[in-house]
Amino acid sequence: MANEFGVNLNVATDQWAAIWHWMRRMQKAGYWLRASSNGSAKIINDDPTAHAVLLPSNTANSGTTASITAVATHPYGYLMTLTGLTGLVSPTVTGGNSEGCFITVLGAANGANNGTFQTYEIVSATSAKVLVRSGTPVAGDANNGAISWQEKDPLGSQTYTFGSAMWWVCFEGMETYQICFSSEPAGTFVSGEILTQATSGATGEFLGRVWDPLTSRGWMIVMPRMGAWDATNVITGGTSGATATPTAVHKFRRQFVYTKGTTTNNYTGSGWYGIYRDSSANQLAELWSVKAAHTYCTATVAPGASITAGNRFRNSTLYWNSCYVTRCRSNSTESGSTPLVHAYGIICDTLGSASSSNGRAQVSVANIMPGATRSADGTAWVIHGHTLAAFGGALAMHGWFRIDGGEEGEPEVLVNFAHAIPASSWASRYENENGNNYSTYAISYTAFMSSLSLQCWFKAYACAEGIGGQVDNVPSVSASYGALTGNQIFNDLRSVWCSRNWGSTYRVYSHPAATAPAFKEPYGINRGFWGRLRWMYAIQQGVSYQTFESRKYICIYPYSAASNYFGMMIGPWDQTSDPLQS
């Protein structure tokens, strides 16, 4: 699975240039651009070539002798196999190369075979599988052998030219499935095993399941891979042999909005996120892509940023779609009586002031394009270094991290995390739409690195059919505070185990190396949501921008035994490059 990276991006103090580079790599890693604005015109179009703010560029790969030879059902539509291509390059650890690029197909006899489609799999230098999201493509096209094609790279130009524009983008991310059943599954499914459904042939990765014998209700959470899941046919675990018969299939969709807040500086802006169940018409009405079509969403007012009905952050007080602000000083209320106020930087507040980091930026986006042999990840982050001595080499980070081993019945597998200035970080699972990140109601701006505090409070809400089992339940009663911790100790204020001064660095015992690797401690998400972050660890070593495990991780906060601060490392990184501050 190909991930996308931006290495040592020279953005100076322009935080939104860093965000823009991040957006380009999100698109190539599989995020679906639904709507955008370059500050002058609002665009609502699923064709990526229509969006000026993230316009893909033609590559040297093109031709006139392509054929369409196969079509397979995919959770997001269809995978259409193209042959007769040239010059395609398979993905590597440093990026997708041709994977994630778009291919424009022209001249096919079947109308649905024409369009601009994202490449989900490189079969060979002359063949690729592309995703067709709308319409039904047909294999064996009558014009096979005479179909024109052009490859386009989402990374496009690497020159940011929108610094004086109030631009915004609306992306759709990966999906998770909640598959319900009314009779207890036979056998015990194994976390991570591959499920296959009879008749439909759909496949996916099993994450967990819950069951209540008193009400005969339960469900499993699945990361879809291939095929179209139905609510009828038996599902079997590939490792365990366990079986379950579904009664309903709910898809949980994710959408993101990022909006530059003003034309007068390069740090003001906001971001927000929502997860929506496709079987709830009330939740789908709250999609950012739906609000993008509203009159009150304009070239300078992003989806969800109005005070007027139709484009409010949340239009209805009756239905909870689990949306929250990722970085914003205050957000519009449900009634629309309070307008949105942009934060001082989507990435960070620099010591609480309206200023930017000034070093180089690093970007990482884990692939979210599911396929026959892979599930979507969902981790995506951007970091921006600071060279001033007063900041001790610290840097700012904003991003999303995948959670493993979470609640077995919870379809949400992402947590938003931000890190800025020495000893300050926060994480959120869901933030109430009326909160702001300086209030105890939403996210506490809490001392995180030291051993003196329970770190990173966040507000948690259930997302699935729990809490009374209502389809459109407003789960305010389920809200609870939680914390991002390393050792999952609740009864005192002790911090991450690795932050203690144990003298020499603690290392694993059983290892063939002369100097065994240092122990790395995964972060846990506690209280209201259990699990561990896939790509973030605490370590008893490290300085800012030092890499670990053959450049698979970057240290973003230095270890200090004297101060009881642990090192913080995040991934994935490209296993090749050395990140630089300046």
Stockholm file with secondary structure:
# STOCKHOLM 1.0

chainA/1-582         MANEFGVNLNVATDQWAAIWHWMRRMQKAGYWLRASSNGSAKIINDDPTAHAVLLPSNTANSGTTASITAVATHPYGYLMTLTGLTGLVSPTVTGGNSEGCFITVLGAANGANNGTFQTYEIVSATSAKVLVRSGTPVAGDANNGAISWQEKDPLGSQTYTFGSAMWWVCFEGMETYQICFSSEPAGTFVSGEILTQATSGATGEFLGRVWDPLTSRGWMIVMPRMGAWDATNVITGGTSGATATPTAVHKFRRQFVYTKGTTTNNYTGSGWYGIYRDSSANQLAELWSVKAAHTYCTATVAPGASITAGNRFRNSTLYWNSCYVTRCRSNSTESGSTPLVHAYGIICDTLGSASSSNGRAQVSVANIMPGATRSADGTAWVIHGHTLAAFGGALAMHGWFRIDGGEEGEPEVLVNFAHAIPASSWASRYENENGNNYSTYAISYTAFMSSLSLQCWFKAYACAEGIGGQVDNVPSVSASYGALTGNQIFNDLRSVWCSRNWGSTYRVYSHPAATAPAFKEPYGINRGFWGRLRWMYAIQQGVSYQTFESRKYICIYPYSAASNYFGMMIGPWDQTSDPLQS
#=GR chainA/1-582 SS CCCEEEEEECCTTCHHHHHHHHHHHHHHTTCEEEEEECSSCEEECSCGGGCGGGCCEEEEEEEEEEEEEEEEEETTEEEEEEESCCCCCCCBTTBCTTTTCEEEEECCSSGGGCEEEEEEEEEETTEEEEEECSSCCCSSCTTTTSEEEEEEETTCCCCCCCTTSCCEEEEECCCEEEEEESSCCBSCCCTTCEEEETTTCCEEEEEEEEEETTTTEEEEEEEEEESCCCSSSCEEETTTCCEECCSEEEEEEEEEEEEECCSSCSSCEEEEEEEEETTCHHHHTTCHHHHTTSTTCCSSSCTTCCSSTTSSSSSCSSCCCCEEEEECSBCCCTTSCSCCBCBSCSSCCBTTBSCCCCSCEEEEECCCCCBTTBCCCCCEEEEEECCCGGGTTCEEEEEEEEEESCCTTCCCCEEEEEECSTTEEEEESCCCTTCCTTSTTSCCCEECSSTTSCCCEEEECCCSSCTTCCTTCCCGGGCEEEEEESSCCCSSCCCCGGGSCCSSCCBCSSCSSSSCCBCEEEEEEESSCCCEEEEEEEESCCCTTCEETTTTEEEEECCBTTTTBCEEEECCCCSSCCCCCC
#=GC SS_cons         CCCEEEEEECCTTCHHHHHHHHHHHHHHTTCEEEEEECSSCEEECSCGGGCGGGCCEEEEEEEEEEEEEEEEEETTEEEEEEESCCCCCCCBTTBCTTTTCEEEEECCSSGGGCEEEEEEEEEETTEEEEEECSSCCCSSCTTTTSEEEEEEETTCCCCCCCTTSCCEEEEECCCEEEEEESSCCBSCCCTTCEEEETTTCCEEEEEEEEEETTTTEEEEEEEEEESCCCSSSCEEETTTCCEECCSEEEEEEEEEEEEECCSSCSSCEEEEEEEEETTCHHHHTTCHHHHTTSTTCCSSSCTTCCSSTTSSSSSCSSCCCCEEEEECSBCCCTTSCSCCBCBSCSSCCBTTBSCCCCSCEEEEECCCCCBTTBCCCCCEEEEEECCCGGGTTCEEEEEEEEEESCCTTCCCCEEEEEECSTTEEEEESCCCTTCCTTSTTSCCCEECSSTTSCCCEEEECCCSSCTTCCTTCCCGGGCEEEEEESSCCCSSCCCCGGGSCCSSCCBCSSCSSSSCCBCEEEEEEESSCCCEEEEEEEESCCCTTCEETTTTEEEEECCBTTTTBCEEEECCCCSSCCCCCC
//
